[in-house]
Amino acid sequence: MTEETPGFEEKPDVPSGATPDDAAQAAAPSAEGAAQAGDAAQTARSAADAGLTAQLDQVRTALNERTMDLQRLQAEYQNYRRRVERDRITVKEIAAAQLLTELLPVLDDIGRAREHGELVGGFKSVAESLETVAAKMGLQQFGKEGEPFDPTIHEALMHSYAPDVTETTCVAILQPGYRIGERTIRPARVAVAEPQPGAQPKEQAAEPATDEESGGPEEG
């Protein structure tokens, strides 16, 4: 066995007779290749990062477009539901109005019978049941004596003048009006009275005379 001499390390093979400069030149190509390989790897990583960034931007753009499409679709669906609900209510009101309009003469007869004290016995029970069903369907009666005349809900059948009114007023309800919700199915037929021409409004009451106007006691 040979013994290794301490203090001596293996060195790269250098041709005999080669100088140190020759050894440095021999090692230079390998270092340059390593540097080029490192640059190539960095360039590849940069290209890969750029590609991933571009793909991520594309995915984000696609996601934003799909989100906007979904929001538009949801808004359209909500508008559709509102239109359907509104149309359903409208159709229901129209159907109820058509049915109740046919029943108005019967309700008028019931009202006249009640005014004359003829609503008694079994007829009273039937009449009250009919009025209850009509109320459940949304029928509302309107028109009262003393309320201001409104041409949108009142129909004037009689006209007169009265000194005790300050505006055109319903003084008698000849036939009540009916509505369903905001829909008037028959105006109230009324007799109206207007202020007497030349009459002084009640608000302009005569003011008490002052001492200067009536003449106060003279000083002695």
Secondary structure, DSSP 8 states (H G I E B T S, - for coil): -----TT--------TT--HHHHHHHHHHHHHHHHHHHHHHHHHHHHHHHHHHHHHHHHHHHHHHHHHHHHHHHHHHHHHHHHHHHHHHHHHHHHHHHHHHHHHHHHHHHHHHHHTT---HHHHHHHHHHHHHHHHTTEEEE--TTSB--TTTEEEEEEEEETT-SS-EEEEEEE-EEEETTEEEE-EEEEEEEE-TT---TTS------HHHH------
